[in-house]
C-alpha cells in the first residue's frame, strides 16, 4: 500500500493493525500452550525483575489489557498452576520454566515483528509510534474520568 492509497487513520485501521499481528502471535502462543492474557502477564512479571508485588502486577495487567482484576487474578493462578510463576506471600517470582517460555515466545514474536516492519522507514515507524501513543494516552485519560 502506498501513502497515496492509504486510508485515513481511524479506529478501524488501528484495530485491523492490532488484530492481524495478534493473530500471528496467538499462533505462536498456542504452540506453547499459553493464552494472550497469560503471555502479557508473564511478560510483565519478567520485566519487573526477580520479584513482583502481586497487587502491582494485577494493576499493571488490568490497565494494559483493559480487563477486570478478577480476570488477572485468574490468569496469575493459571500461571502459578503451570509452574511459570511462584507465589511467595504477596510476591510473585518467575520460575526458570516461565523465563524460558517468555524468552522463546519473545524471540518468535520479534521475528514476526521484523517481517511485518521490514522496509518501513524508521521515520514512519517513529511517527506511527507517536500517534498511537497519543491516542492511547487520550483513551486512557477518558477511561479514568468520572
Steps between C-alpha positions, in 0.01 A plus 500: 500500500643838407443817696272631223262204537515465878175555683462776756604396848194397700395245759443228240847540348654486848294193593597317181865587560469353849303186423696371199837487681328375815360206301857413399613529863208286619621227264838506676344505846266211417798284405642568847169438674439850635244770435549863407400611851749257652772627268435864591501414870815289478677777307407758764634271774826436313555869427440582869811305597568231755180559692179694448227608739180311412278809532739703287501233231121482508474878463748507211336218306148628570602834354680349202223258404208720607353212694383447856714400797324166544603397149864589569497319834370196312779529243758520781352185652525326159865603468569382854326166438710459183812569712593806293459724806554421868305675773681603819253684721413821313791466254530305180817357348548381144624142494780388270234324291302824481807701402592246232147507360501881497837507321388248235167669428667843500759383247229369269297818549805710411540305174137569412543871575818514292317353201200730542705819547759416232549779250301759693716809544607572858344847478163347412525254788588784739205706377264204536629437853446864600146508358397167653650597837304825495176318413564246777569776753181682407290183518654407838425851629136466395477162668612652830263798484192479721 
